[in-house]
Amino acid sequence: MNKAADRLRWTRNDALVAIGAAAVDLLGFSLGTRNDGMPLTVPAACALVAAAVCLLARRSRPVAVLAAVLLLGIVPNLAVPDAAPHFPLGPAVALYSVVRFSRPAVAAAAAVLTAPLVSLGQGGTLVPGGWTLVASAAATALVSGAALVINRWQQEVAANHALQAERAVAEERRRIARELHDIVAHHITAMQLMAGGARANLAHDTEAAREALVTLEDSGRIALREMRQLLDVLRAGEEPDEAPPAPQPGAADLERIVTESRLAGTETEFTVDGPVRPLPPSVGLTLFRIVQEALTNTRKHAGQARARVRLTYHPDGVAVEVCDDGGGAPPPTARPAAGTGYGLIGMHERVALQGGTLEAVARDGGGFRVAARLPVPAGRGGGGGERHR
């Protein structure tokens, strides 16, 4: 019983269509019979209203509705035998629904049968012929063509929506992959180096070993927190955690990254030029990830090198430069070239999203240089998203 009720369920739009079809057909037949001097009979009016009521189920049972509307349409045709050839709105809506919601074979059969059936009784004869049948065929073709055009348009719209959704998912996956790469590459590398330093100093310098272990613990805590933030993104739609998420790192956290680099064994210099001002959170996060990735690459590829981080505030933007001298490392040809490796690809994508420029090249005298410049128009402050020293 419930399934039958669900199949017969109709919407407000279906009711409006049924009311409109009844009003148009009643008005059309009334005007036609008045011109011929014949009043619209009660059976004919009831048949037109009943045909319009059938349209309420046109979405769930389009074929049955079309059959009922065509049968009821014979009544007014026989009641007004001298009326001019016509194609009522009720059969037009029913045929449109069959073409829209049925299989192509069913829609084609319905279109072929509608042209003669809708003309039954018109012109004073039960079987139509001549111009009456031609007019009905033309109207049937017009209604069917309109339904096919709407079908094609909706398919294209659905395909575009699906494509946009796939692109959004792919972009989100790339963003998560960049974040995951930066977190794992930096923190795990730093933790490995600090653990090795603590082990080497454990026998003769317990204080240095203790300091390395404390920093190792802090790095692990930060890595877990950032990984948890990424997992929260993947768990979208589930119940959120009660604890508010920690703010994303920004330019104010660069000194922490530099300190971790020093504790990991890389002599790192950090300078800030220009008047420090708040930055948009996305810009600050981009700067942080660039420096994080560049210092990680220095530790992985440059051996016992010295690194320099320089942050410069310009009136119309901000620039960051990370250089190393490559001392003790393999020749520059063994270093990753610009545009290769997931880390450098992630840098380029982050900078491109901010409308900036990035240069990652080997230096002539040895070493590697990563330089980025990001535009920050006047008035675009960091608000509450950027942390400051």
URNOR-V574144 format. One record per backbone hydrogen bond with DSSP energy under -1.0 kcal/mol. NH is the residue of the N-H (numbers start at 1). CO is the residue of the C=O. E is the energy in kcal/mol with one decimal. If there is no record, write none. Layout:
[[NH	CO	E] [NH	CO	E]]
//
This chain:
[[5	1	-2.0] [6	2	-2.2] [7	3	-2.0] [8	4	-1.5] [15	11	-1.8] [16	12	-2.3] [17	13	-2.4] [18	14	-2.4] [19	15	-2.5] [20	16	-2.5] [21	17	-2.6] [22	18	-2.3] [23	19	-2.4] [24	20	-2.6] [25	21	-2.5] [26	22	-2.5] [27	23	-2.3] [28	24	-2.6] [29	25	-2.6] [30	26	-2.2] [31	27	-2.3] [32	28	-2.1] [33	29	-2.6] [34	30	-1.9] [35	31	-1.8] [36	32	-1.2] [38	33	-2.8] [45	41	-2.2] [46	42	-2.7] [47	43	-2.2] [48	44	-2.1] [49	45	-2.3] [50	46	-2.7] [51	47	-2.3] [52	48	-1.8] [53	49	-2.2] [54	50	-1.8] [56	53	-1.9] [57	54	-1.7] [58	55	-1.6] [61	57	-2.5] [65	61	-2.0] [66	62	-2.2] [67	63	-2.3] [68	64	-2.3] [69	65	-2.6] [70	66	-2.4] [71	67	-2.1] [72	68	-2.5] [73	69	-1.7] [74	71	-1.1] [77	73	-1.2] [78	74	-2.3] [79	75	-2.2] [80	76	-1.7] [83	80	-1.4] [92	88	-1.2] [93	89	-2.5] [94	90	-2.3] [95	91	-2.8] [96	92	-2.3] [97	93	-2.1] [98	94	-1.9] [99	95	-2.2] [100	96	-1.9] [101	97	-2.6] [102	98	-1.4] [107	103	-2.7] [108	104	-2.5] [109	105	-2.2] [110	106	-2.4] [111	107	-2.1] [112	108	-2.1] [113	109	-2.1] [114	110	-1.9] [115	111	-1.2] [117	113	-1.8] [118	114	-2.7] [120	117	-1.2] [121	126	-1.1] [122	119	-2.0] [124	121	-1.0] [132	129	-1.2] [134	130	-1.6] [135	131	-2.8] [136	132	-2.0] [137	133	-2.4] [138	134	-2.4] [139	135	-2.3] [140	136	-2.5] [141	137	-2.5] [142	138	-2.1] [143	139	-2.4] [144	140	-2.6] [145	141	-2.5] [146	142	-2.1] [147	143	-2.0] [148	144	-2.3] [149	145	-2.3] [150	146	-2.2] [151	147	-2.4] [152	148	-2.4] [153	149	-2.4] [154	150	-2.6] [155	151	-2.2] [156	152	-2.1] [157	153	-2.3] [158	154	-2.7] [159	155	-2.4] [160	156	-2.4] [161	157	-2.5] [162	158	-2.5] [163	159	-2.4] [164	160	-2.6] [165	161	-2.4] [166	162	-2.4] [167	163	-2.5] [168	164	-2.5] [169	165	-2.5] [170	166	-2.7] [171	167	-2.7] [172	168	-2.3] [173	169	-2.4] [174	170	-2.4] [175	171	-2.4] [176	172	-2.5] [177	173	-2.7] [178	174	-2.5] [179	175	-2.5] [180	176	-3.0] [181	177	-2.7] [182	178	-2.6] [183	179	-2.5] [184	180	-2.8] [185	181	-2.9] [186	182	-1.9] [187	183	-2.0] [188	184	-1.6] [190	186	-2.8] [191	187	-2.9] [192	188	-2.3] [193	189	-2.3] [194	190	-2.7] [195	191	-2.3] [196	192	-2.1] [197	193	-2.4] [198	194	-2.6] [199	195	-2.2] [200	196	-2.1] [201	197	-2.0] [205	201	-2.5] [209	205	-1.9] [210	206	-2.7] [211	207	-2.4] [212	208	-2.2] [213	209	-2.2] [214	210	-2.3] [215	211	-2.3] [216	212	-2.4] [217	213	-2.3] [218	214	-2.3] [219	215	-2.6] [220	216	-2.1] [221	217	-2.2] [222	218	-2.5] [223	219	-2.6] [224	220	-2.3] [225	221	-2.1] [226	222	-2.5] [227	223	-2.4] [228	224	-2.1] [229	225	-1.7] [230	226	-1.7] [231	227	-2.2] [232	228	-2.1] [233	229	-1.4] [234	230	-1.8] [235	231	-1.6] [236	233	-1.2] [238	235	-2.1] [253	250	-1.6] [254	251	-1.5] [257	253	-1.6] [258	254	-2.5] [259	255	-2.3] [260	256	-2.3] [261	257	-2.1] [262	258	-2.2] [263	259	-2.5] [264	260	-1.7] [265	262	-1.7] [266	261	-2.3] [269	307	-2.2] [271	309	-2.3] [273	311	-3.1] [284	280	-2.5] [285	281	-2.5] [286	282	-1.9] [287	283	-2.4] [288	284	-2.3] [289	285	-2.5] [290	286	-2.2] [291	287	-2.3] [292	288	-2.4] [293	289	-2.6] [294	290	-2.6] [295	291	-2.5] [296	292	-1.9] [297	293	-2.5] [298	294	-1.9] [299	295	-2.1] [300	296	-2.0] [301	297	-2.7] [302	298	-2.1] [305	303	-2.0] [307	267	-3.1] [308	323	-2.7] [309	269	-3.6] [310	321	-2.7] [311	271	-2.6] [312	319	-3.1] [313	273	-2.6] [314	317	-2.6] [318	374	-2.5] [319	312	-2.9] [320	372	-2.5] [321	310	-2.1] [322	370	-3.0] [323	308	-2.3] [324	368	-1.9] [325	306	-1.6] [329	326	-1.9] [334	331	-2.4] [335	332	-1.5] [340	337	-2.0] [345	341	-2.0] [346	342	-2.5] [347	343	-2.0] [348	344	-2.4] [349	345	-2.3] [350	346	-2.5] [351	347	-2.6] [352	348	-2.4] [353	349	-2.1] [354	350	-1.1] [355	352	-1.2] [356	351	-2.6] [357	373	-2.1] [359	371	-2.9] [361	369	-2.1] [363	367	-1.7] [366	363	-1.3] [369	361	-2.7] [370	322	-2.7] [371	359	-2.9] [372	320	-2.7] [373	357	-2.2] [374	318	-3.2] [376	316	-1.8] [380	377	-1.8] [381	379	-1.3] [385	382	-2.1]]
//
